[in-house]
Amino acid sequence: MNIIKYFGIQFILFTVIILTGFYSDSYISKPFTYTDLIAIIIHFAIIIVVLNGYFKLKERLMPIHLLNRVLLSLLAFVFTFIFIEILTGE
């Protein structure tokens, strides 16, 4: 059960980070304006909140071997790209 929780946490983490970057990218362009600054601040605020929640959830999990963590993270990363491909259609 611990491995499934770790996989779910990694999947949510990767999904939120990639989708936040995907949707905030359209607001950030070369001539930086206040809109770009606000988009960057919102992007980093979301990343900080998600990482803070990630570390709090990770503390509750039992230790997992390094090889299992790497494999689960890679698997979650692949599933994230498949999920985002289905979600956004790009």
N, C-alpha and C positions, 0 to 999 in steps of 0.2 A: 504494500500500500504506500510505503514511503517513496518508492521509485515512481509510482503513478503521480503522486503529489508533486514531486520534483519536476517531472515532465510537464505537468500542467502549469506550474509556476513559470518554467522556462518558456513554454509556448505563449503564455499571456505576456510575459516580458518582451519577447522578440516581436510579437504582433503589435503591441502598443508602440514600441520604439520605431518600428518600420512604418506603421501607418501614420504616426505623428510626423515623421520626416517626409513621408509621401505627400500628405496634405498641406504641410507648412511650406513645402518647396515652391509651390506656386505663388506664394506671397513674398518670397525672398528673391530679389533680383539685384542686378549690378548697381544701378544708382540707388544707394541706400536711403530710404525715407523713414518717416515715423512708422509707417505700416510695416516695413521690414523689421524695425526695432521691436515693435509690439509682437510680431510673429515669432521672432527669435526668443523673446522673453517668455512667451506662452509655451513655446516648444521646450525650452529648458525647464520651465516650471513643471510641465507634465513629466518630463524625464526624471526630475528630482523626486516628485511624488511617487512615481512608479518604482524607482530604485529604492526609495525608503521603505515602501511596502514590501518589495522583494526581499530586502535584508531582514525585515521583521518576520516574514513568513519562513525564510530560510533558517532562522534561528530555531524554529519549532521542529524542524525535521531532524531525524536521526542522521548521523554521519553516513555518507555514501562514498564508496571508493572512487578515486580520481578517474579511473578508466570508465566506470559507469557514468559518472557525471559528464565526461567529455562526450561519450556516445549518446547519452540522452539529450545533451545540448545540441549536438549535430542533428539528431533526429527531430527535435523540436524546431530547429531552424529550417529544415527541409519542409516539415509540415506547415510552418508559418508561411513559407513562400507559396506552397500549394493553396493554402487558405486565402492568402491575399490575392493570388491569381484568380481564384473563383470569385472573391468578394468584389474586386475592382474591375476585373475583366481586361487587365493590361498585362 
